[in-house]
Structure formats: structure tokens, C-alpha cells
Amino acid sequence: MPTFTYRALQADGRMADGTAEASSRPEAMRVIEARGLRPVRVTEVRGSGSGSRSVKTAPDAATTPTQGLAGWSFGGTKVSSEELENFTRLLSSLLAAGVPLSRALTILGKEASSPVASAKWREIHGLVVDGMSLANAMSRSPDTFPKVYTAMVEAGEAGGFLDVVLAQIADFQSREKELRSKVLTAMIYPTVLLLMALVVLSVLLVFFIPKFQKVFTSVKSALPLITRIIIAASDFLRSYGLLVLVGLVLGGFFLRTWIVSPAGRRIWEGLTLKAPVVGPLSARFAMARFCRMLGTLIGADVQLVQALNVARRSIGNQILVDAVARSIDQVQQGGRLGQSLAECPTLFSGSVMEMISVAEESGRLDVELIRIANVTESELDRRLKTAVALAEPLLLFLIAGFIGFIFIGMLLPVFSLQDSIK
């Protein structure tokens, strides 16, 4: 039977070295865990013709994502948000049931719903077994685990309540997904109306107007200004329509590239916050995320300053993140949280700061922050519905206005032609 040497963490926090006999590496892990140890490194000792040599084995056949699985077609594929949420919730349940971390990760790797997720969970398992903390292992995959995710995991590991933090991350992910779904659902109908308006106008200008031009060429009198504008727009669209389309596509691509850059993102986020309707909605959305995250962390006994540093990463808008960072500096110097948040009036209104101050004094800060997040999300839902309700008739009015403009512009020369005939 193969022999494995191991280095493991004891209950008192000290490291221990030893050997274990097992038929396989997973079996050796179970033997070591049965001794009340947390494996950090397990190495199989194999015999050879010239003696024995120690060979470090891989955590599993599919642990390394760049081998095998990744070699086929998973190079740019990401783990879906549903798979990440499921992984987080199941890992929390396994840890709460007393399953060791390495074994829990092995189970999740085997039960993953897709090969991509399975490879990723096995990769995390391999890094953890090699002695890396779970947060550091997750930080190696920023495309799968956001910074705020790894920051919360780090806080949970440091405080010894990783299962609680993971459960709260899963709940946060679920609420975040629900809120984003509401935003996207609210934008579907106005977007469809806008696209329909563009298609109708393009069809009228490209196919409908040219037929009237043949009639207008026989009119000796000057055409009305409105008619000449419509005909010029039709000629331009028929002559340069494809170039305009290519230009719009390229412009959208370069705009997206610019927005992704650090400088462009700051400018874009600043303009977004100053927009009439979108700005307040974006600020309220960021505040709801911040309050829910901060309340979740404080409820999990994370220190206030550490919780603030984690929660500010969930805001999303770098301008607001910088403003909250200034508030954290005041808290570190002994200031009150409610007073320090006055540094960011765009994110926190006076009433919200007052509620936070009162909750801070009464020792119910975590409960109040969650309540503020719930109330803000409900208010956001109502505002979105109101905005969509106003956008629908506005877009319909614009569509009718454009079509009416073209209709009147085409009829005016007909009336002039009738007058000349009489």
C-alpha cells in the first residue's frame, strides 16, 4: 500500500508532520482528517529501482485547469453566476456540517454542473491543499471571484466564521441577481420601442420616400423646406447608410474600450451620476449594495473598519468608492460612522445618515443597515416602474411625431401640385 508523507495543521494551530498509508491520495486525506488534522501538503512516496523518491502528486487528475479540459475549448469560458452562487451556498452548508475544507472542495469539484466549474473548483482545491488560504486561492481567478467576494472570504477566514460569511455571500448574490433582473426587465420594453422606431424611420426614408421623389420632379415650383429636408435625409441614408452603420459599430466599440480604461471609467461614472434620471437611480443602487454588504459583515462579527473596506468595493462606482474611503479614514481616527459618511452626500442622504447614527448609538447598526437596504431596493423598484411608465408614452409620442413629420412633408407638395393644376 502506498505511503504518504504529510504536513498538517493541528487544532492548536501548530504544524505537524507525519506519514499515512492509504490506497490513494483522497483516501490519505481522509485518514489525516480522521486524526483531527487539517492537511496542508500531502506527498506520495513511491519506490523505484534506485531507491525511494518523494514525488509531489497533483490534487486530482483534473486539478490543473490548463491541462486536459482547458486544452479543448474552455480558454475564455467563465463560470456562470448561477454556478458560483450554488458553489458558495453548498460550500457554506458543508463547512457548517463540519466537513473539512479540502474535502468539501473535493465534493464540489465532483458535483459541479459543468466541466468549466469542475475544473475551477478543483483548481481552488489544489491551491488550498498546497497551503494557500481559500481567499488567496480565489484571488488567483478574478474573472470568477470578484474582489469583494474574496475580501469577504478573507474576513471570514480571519474571524473563524467562514461558513457564516459564505452563506451571507450566497444570499447577497441572490438579492443582487434579483435586483439586476428587475432593472433589465424594466429596460426591455423601452429598448424594443426605440429599435422599432429606428427600423420604421429607416424603412420610410430608404423605400417610401424615393417613390414620391419621382412625382416631385415634375413639380416646377420649389418644394417646401420640410420636404427638402426629408428628401435630403433619404438621399444621404441611401448613399451612405452602410458607412453610417459601420461608423456606429466602430464608435460603439471604441467607446466601450474607453469606458473600460481607468480614466475613461471615472469620466463616464461622473457623467452617469450627473444624469437627470439615471444618476439618482445609480446612486441609490450603489447605496443599497453598500448598506447590505456592510450590515452583512457587521452581523458576522467583522470589525467595522475591515467591513467598511470590504463593503466599499461592492459600490461599483469608483468616484463613490473614493468618497467612502475618506469616510473610512475618519472612522479609523475614532470618528462616528454616521458623521463620517457625510463626506459622500451623493451616496447618503441626510435622513439615511441620521438613521445610521441612531442605530450606531443603540448598537443595532447591522440590523438597521439591512433594513435601509431593503427599503432602498423597494424604492428603487417603484422608481424603475415609474420611469418605465413615463418612457413608454414618451417613446410612442416620438415615433408618432417622426412618422407624422414625414407624412406632412410628403403631403405638402401634393397640395401644391393640386393648386397648380386648378
C-alpha positions, 0 to 999 in steps of 0.5 A, spaced: 500 500 500 502 506 498 505 511 503 504 518 504 508 523 507 504 529 510 504 536 513 498 538 517 495 543 521 493 541 528 487 544 532 492 548 536 494 551 530 501 548 530 504 544 524 505 537 524 508 532 520 507 525 519 506 519 514 499 515 512 498 509 508 492 509 504 490 506 497 490 513 494 491 520 495 483 522 497 483 516 501 490 519 505 486 525 506 481 522 509 485 518 514 489 525 516 482 528 517 480 522 521 486 524 526 483 531 527 488 534 522 487 539 517 492 537 511 496 542 508 501 538 503 500 531 502 506 527 498 506 520 495 512 516 496 513 511 491 519 506 490 523 505 484 529 501 482 534 506 485 531 507 491 525 511 494 523 518 491 518 523 494 514 525 488 509 531 489 502 528 486 497 533 483 490 534 487 486 530 482 487 528 475 483 534 473 486 539 478 490 543 473 485 547 469 490 548 463 491 541 462 486 536 459 479 540 459 482 547 458 486 544 452 479 543 448 475 549 448 474 552 455 480 558 454 475 564 455 469 560 458 467 563 465 463 560 470 456 562 470 453 566 476 448 561 477 454 556 478 458 560 483 452 562 487 450 554 488 458 553 489 458 558 495 451 556 498 453 548 498 460 550 500 457 554 506 452 548 508 458 543 508 463 547 512 457 548 517 456 540 517 463 540 519 466 537 513 473 539 512 475 544 507 479 540 502 474 535 502 468 539 501 472 542 495 473 535 493 465 534 493 464 540 489 469 539 484 465 532 483 458 535 483 459 541 479 454 542 473 459 543 468 466 541 466 468 549 466 466 549 474 469 542 475 475 544 473 475 551 477 473 548 483 478 543 483 483 548 481 481 552 488 482 545 491 489 544 489 491 551 491 488 550 498 491 543 499 498 546 497 497 551 503 494 557 500 488 560 504 481 559 500 481 567 499 488 567 496 486 561 492 480 565 489 484 571 488 488 567 483 481 567 478 478 574 478 474 573 472 470 568 477 471 571 484 470 578 484 474 582 489 469 583 494 467 576 494 474 574 496 475 580 501 469 577 504 472 570 504 478 573 507 474 576 513 471 570 514 477 566 514 480 571 519 474 571 524 473 563 524 466 564 521 467 562 514 461 558 513 457 564 516 460 569 511 459 564 505 452 563 506 451 571 507 455 571 500 450 566 497 444 570 499 447 577 497 448 574 490 441 572 490 438 579 492 443 582 487 441 577 481 434 579 483 435 586 483 439 586 476 433 582 473 428 587 475 432 593 472 433 589 465 426 587 465 424 594 466 429 596 460 426 591 455 420 594 453 423 601 452 429 598 448 424 594 443 420 601 442 426 605 440 429 599 435 422 599 432 422 606 431 429 606 428 427 600 423 420 604 421 424 611 420 429 607 416 424 603 412 420 610 410 426 614 408 430 608 404 423 605 400 417 610 401 420 616 400 424 615 393 417 613 390 414 620 391 421 623 389 419 621 382 412 625 382 416 631 385 420 632 379 415 634 375 413 639 380 416 646 377 415 650 383 420 649 389 418 644 394 417 646 401 423 646 406 420 640 410 420 636 404 427 638 402 429 636 408 426 629 408 428 628 401 435 630 403 435 625 409 433 619 404 438 621 399 444 621 404 441 614 408 441 611 401 448 613 399 451 612 405 447 608 410 452 602 410 458 607 412 453 610 417 452 603 420 459 601 420 461 608 423 456 606 429 459 599 430 466 602 430 464 608 435 460 603 439 466 599 440 471 604 441 467 607 446 466 601 450 474 600 450 474 607 453 469 606 458 473 600 460 480 604 461 481 607 468 480 614 466 475 613 461 471 609 467 471 615 472 469 620 466 463 616 464 461 614 472 461 622 473 457 623 467 452 617 469 451 620 476 450 627 473 444 624 469 437 627 470 434 620 471 439 615 471 444 618 476 439 618 482 437 611 480 445 609 480 446 612 486 441 609 490 443 602 487 450 603 489 447 605 496 443 599 497 449 594 495 453 598 500 448 598 506 447 590 505 454 588 504 456 592 510 450 590 515 452 583 512 459 583 515 457 587 521 452 581 523 458 576 522 462 579 527 467 583 522 470 589 525 467 595 522 473 598 519 475 591 515 467 591 513 467 598 511 473 596 506 470 590 504 463 593 503 466 599 499 468 595 493 461 592 492 459 600 490 461 599 483 462 606 482 469 608 483 468 616 484 463 613 490 468 608 492 473 614 493 468 618 497 467 612 502 474 611 503 475 618 506 469 616 510 473 610 512 479 614 514 475 618 519 472 612 522 479 609 523 481 616 527 475 614 532 470 618 528 462 616 528 460 612 522 454 616 521 458 623 521 463 620 517 459 618 511 457 625 510 463 626 506 459 622 500 452 626 500 451 623 493 451 616 496 447 618 503 442 622 504 441 626 510 435 622 513 439 615 511 445 618 515 441 620 521 438 613 521 445 610 521 447 614 527 441 612 531 442 605 530 450 606 531 448 609 538 443 603 540 448 598 537 443 595 532 447 598 526 447 591 522 440 590 523 438 597 521 443 597 515 439 591 512 433 594 513 435 601 509 437 596 504 431 593 503 427 599 503 432 602 498 431 596 493 423 597 494 424 604 492 428 603 487 423 598 484 417 603 484 422 608 481 424 603 475 416 602 474 415 609 474 420 611 469 418 605 465 411 608 465 413 615 463 418 612 457 413 608 454 408 614 452 414 618 451 417 613 446 410 612 442 409 620 442 416 620 438 415 615 433 408 618 432 411 625 431 417 622 426 412 618 422 407 624 422 413 629 420 414 625 414 407 624 412 406 632 412 412 633 408 410 628 403 403 631 403 405 638 402 407 638 395 401 634 393 397 640 395 401 644 391 401 640 385 393 640 386 393 648 386 397 648 380 393 644 376 386 648 378 
